Amino acid sequence: MTTADRENAVLSSFLHADDGEEDTSKAFKLSEDAFTSSFRKRVAIKINATTQTDKAYAFLSYELENSVEDTIFEAEWINILDQRPLPFSLAIRYHDDIRKLYNQRDGDKI
């Protein structure tokens, strides 16, 4: 699984949390800087804002879908939505892996 696939799975887990029986009280804060594309970083920022307020992820997904329609980000958005969502218990483990990779990349810059 590529880094982009992991990132998409984590984001998808939030955006689809309202679709199933996921307990949104287990939602966690994303490390926005650890995402490798500017678009996924922006989606992570929006997810964090929603997590801190009402946890209305389905509404956020709807808003994002409308804002990226017919833009250069539409394909990347579809890739996020197409990724199978994970339960938060597994999404946090993927997120930890993403953060570790980010820390490794960041450490390589020194």
C-alpha positions as MATLAB code, in Angstrom:
seq = 'MTTADRENAVLSSFLHADDGEEDTSKAFKLSEDAFTSSFRKRVAIKINATTQTDKAYAFLSYELENSVEDTIFEAEWINILDQRPLPFSLAIRYHDDIRKLYNQRDGDKI';
ca = [
       0.000    0.000    0.000;
       1.431    3.349   -1.012;
       1.686    6.381    1.249;
      -1.058    8.097   -0.765;
      -3.314    5.058   -0.266;
      -2.734    5.169    3.504;
      -3.431    8.882    3.612;
      -6.584    8.453    1.540;
      -7.775    5.625    3.804;
      -7.368    7.781    6.910;
      -9.198   10.725    5.337;
     -11.905    8.452    3.950;
     -12.455    6.995    7.407;
     -13.522   10.393    8.671;
     -15.507   11.387    5.601;
     -17.494    8.130    5.694;
     -17.801    7.884    9.494;
     -21.462    8.903    9.427;
     -22.304    6.292    6.780;
     -21.942    3.275    9.036;
     -21.903    2.512   12.688;
     -18.591    4.215   13.456;
     -18.403    5.817   16.901;
     -17.332    9.383   16.123;
     -16.383    9.924   19.765;
     -13.243    7.962   18.827;
     -12.276   10.538   16.199;
      -8.784   11.949   16.671;
      -6.810   14.974   15.543;
      -4.882   14.531   12.326;
      -1.291   15.697   11.879;
      -2.003   17.901    8.893;
       1.656   18.449    7.954;
       2.276   14.714    7.618;
       0.080   14.428    4.507;
       2.114   14.456    1.310;
      -0.125   16.467   -1.022;
      -1.361   19.997   -0.507;
      -4.909   18.863   -1.250;
      -4.881   16.062    1.341;
      -3.395   18.523    3.853;
      -6.305   20.898    3.200;
      -8.815   18.062    3.616;
      -7.108   17.102    6.907;
      -7.409   20.711    8.112;
     -11.139   20.693    7.314;
     -11.570   17.337    9.067;
      -9.789   18.640   12.171;
     -12.065   21.677   12.275;
     -15.103   19.393   12.033;
     -13.708   17.079   14.714;
     -13.339   20.030   17.075;
     -16.905   21.202   16.516;
     -19.891   19.076   15.536;
     -18.327   15.959   13.940;
     -20.754   16.264   11.028;
     -18.455   14.431    8.619;
     -21.161   13.616    6.073;
     -21.953   17.312    5.720;
     -18.244   18.109    5.402;
     -17.936   15.475    2.679;
     -20.868   17.064    0.840;
     -19.323   20.543    1.131;
     -15.943   19.351   -0.094;
     -17.498   17.470   -2.992;
     -19.262   20.620   -4.136;
     -16.146   22.749   -3.778;
     -13.879   20.471   -5.849;
     -16.330   19.623   -8.610;
     -14.881   20.560  -12.010;
     -11.534   21.622  -10.506;
      -8.034   20.177  -10.797;
      -8.597   18.499   -7.421;
     -11.569   16.407   -8.517;
      -9.511   13.293   -9.366;
      -7.653   13.427   -6.047;
     -10.994   13.841   -4.250;
     -12.389   10.781   -6.008;
      -9.297    8.804   -4.961;
      -9.988    9.715   -1.326;
     -13.645    8.754   -1.523;
     -12.870    5.518   -3.382;
     -10.542    4.328   -0.641;
     -12.252    1.941    1.734;
     -12.812    3.648    5.105;
     -11.280    2.101    8.203;
     -12.609    1.937   11.756;
     -10.992    4.689   13.822;
      -9.078    2.057   15.823;
      -7.226    1.081   12.631;
      -7.182    4.557   11.070;
      -5.159    5.861   14.010;
      -2.545    3.159   13.391;
      -2.303    4.159    9.716;
      -2.099    7.792   10.827;
       0.771    6.919   13.181;
       2.586    5.303   10.233;
       2.029    8.437    8.150;
       3.476   10.576   10.966;
       6.515    8.285   11.269;
       7.182    8.563    7.538;
       6.812   12.337    7.768;
       9.280   12.480   10.659;
      11.734   10.378    8.647;
      11.380   12.644    5.604;
      11.676   15.740    7.794;
      14.769   14.298    9.470;
      16.364   13.664    6.073;
      16.165   17.416    5.333;
      18.499   18.305    8.188;
];
